[in-house]
Amino acid sequence: MKPDPILRQTTTEKQVEETITGETQQVRAEQKFVSAEELLRHDRAQTPVPEALAQRLAATVGQTEPGSPPWWRRWL
């Protein structure tokens, strides 16, 4: 009796997905960071900032007066 070609294709797809997942996890596992700051720098380089957030941040920075004390000092 011949094996069902659809079953064979599904098995092959699962094997491919497992191989890709294993390779991805291996690459991630090889990358080690000395400190949390180094990890954050790496993440920042890999993650683009959304345009709306960049605009809001620029507007907020533009509203801050250059010589004003930090917000936490005004409260204390």
Helices and strands as residue ranges (DSSP letters): H 5-30, H 36-46, H 51-63, H 71-75
